[in-house]
Amino acid sequence: MRGDWQIRPARPDEAVLLPAVEEASGALFRTIPDLAWIADDGVMSAEAHLAAIEAGTCWVAVDGEAVAGFLSARVAGEDGNGADAGRAVLHVWEMSVAPAHQGRGLGRALLEHAAAYAAVQAMAAVTLTTFRDVAWNAPFYARTGFAILPDEVLTPRLRDILAAEVAHGLPAARRCVMRRPVSLVS
């Protein structure tokens, strides 16, 4: 428990609630003229959330019984080099906090929970894709231990994710991959 909210695994019946949280959270993109369209773009489906819930990689921040935020991830094989070669990673597909609950540390707590899960599972890292220059994206993640990966070290899996995002309309020059080694988990 942290204040008046807690983080716990999402329940299957909550999968249908998560798209609305993402949609409400995404409204903040309306403050960025060239990215405002994202606020009205599709969100992660309840079915996709349910798959993460069933895999044990979806967590919710709840305020009483209300879902205030969530982090939905998937375990992926990592085809990198060096000490992490062959070790799995946890890839964050979506993290959203409802507007009424933003600024209370829920996003950071969800990331810490996911990183702790990855550490317990002996994964190499947590990865995600995000905007380089949006305040609540890369700068926020950097403050939680993530670092932007240079293009030349991206694995085929990560390159494919970025390519799919660009094909969907996200501006390639503004997107990046970030990685947090699980060794940073305290």
N, C-alpha and C positions, 0 to 999 in steps of 0.2 A: 504494500500500500504506500502511495506517495501522496500526501495531502488527502484530498477527497476523491482520488482516482487510483486505479490499479491497472497493471498490465497482466494479461492472462491469455492463454490460447483462445483463439476464436472458436465459437461453437458453430456447427453446421447451419443452424437456424439463423445465424447472424450474417451468412454470406449475402443474403438479399439486402442487407442494410448498408453494406460497404460501398457500393456504387454511389449512393446518395451522399455519403461522407466525402468521397473523392470529388464528386461534382460540386459540392458546396465549397470545398477547399480550393478547387481549380478556379473559382470565380476571381481569385486574386490576380490571375493572369490578365484580367480586363484592365489592370493598371499599367500594362506594358503594351502600347499601341500595336506593334508588329507581332505580338504573341497573343493578342486578345482573343483570337479565334480558338485558342486552346480551351478557353472557358466553356465553349459550346461544342467541343469535340467529344467523341465517345470516351467512355471510361472503361476500366477493367470490368468485365462481366461478373455477375454473381457466380456463374459456373467456374470461371477461372479462380475466383476466390475460394470456392468450395474445394477445388483441387488442391490448393495450398493448405486449406484447413485440414483436409484428409491426410496430407503429407506431413502435417505438424509444423508447417512453416508460415503460419498466419497468426498474428497476435493482435489483440485489440487493447486499447486504453479505454477503460470504462469509468464513467462518473456515475456511481450508483449502478443502475442497470443500463444507462444510456451509453451507446458507443460514441466516444469522443474522438477516436482516431484509430488507425490500424497500420500495420506493416504486413505486406503480403510478399513472400519470397519463394524461391525455388532452389533446391540443391542442384548444382551443375558440376560436371566433371571439368577440371581445369587442365588444359593442355599446354601449360607454361613450361618454362625451363627452370633449372636450378633446384633449390631445395623443395619448392612447392610443386614440382612436376608430378602429375598424377593425383594430387590431392584435390578433394572436392572443395568447392567454394559455395557460399550462400549468396545468391543474386537477388537483390531487392528489386521487385518489379513495380511496386507502388507503395508509397507511404503518404498518408494524408491525415490531417487533423482538422476537424470541423472548426469553422471560423470562431465560434463562441469559446473554443478551448485552446486556441493558438496563443503562444507566448507564455505557456505555463510549464514548459519542459517536456511535454508529452512526446514530441518528435524525437528529442534526444534520448528519452527513456526507451522508446520503441527501438531505436538503433542500438542502444546498449543491450537490450534484451536479445535482439537478433545476434549481435556479436558474441554474447555469452553463450547462446545456443550453438553457434558455429564453433566456438572454442571447446565446448563439451563434446561436440561431434568430431573433434580433431580435424576440422576443416582448416584450410590455409588462410582464407580471407573472406571478407564480405565485399561484394562488388555492386555497382549500380551505374546507371547512366543518368545524366542530368544536364542542366544548362550551366555553362561556365560563368555567366554574368548575371544571373538572377539571384538576388540577395538570399532568398530562402532555398536556394539550390546549392551549387558548388561552394560558395563561401560558408554556408551553414554546415555542410558536410565536412569541409576542411577543419572546422572548429571541433568536430567530433572524431578526428583521427583519420579521415579519408584523405587520400592524395590523388591528384589527377595523373592518370597514366599517359605517358607519351605514346603517340600513334604507333611508333616502331615496336613497342612491346605488347601491343594488343594481340590477344589470342584470336583464332578464327571465330570462336563463339562470340566474343565481344565485338569483333568487326561486323559480324552478321547482325547483332542487335542494333548497332549504330546504323547500319545500312537499311534495316527495316524502318527505323525511326525517320530517316531521311526520306525514304520512299513514301512514308505517311505524310510528309510535309514539314517536318521539323528542320530548321536550318542547320546544316552540317557544321558550319563554322562556329556555332554557338553550343554544340553538344560536346560532351566529353564522357569518358569513363573514369570512375573513381574506384579506388580499392583501399580497403582497410585491413591490414594483417590482423589476424585474431590475437596475435601476441600482445597487441595493445590493450586487450581486455584485462582489467584489473580484478 
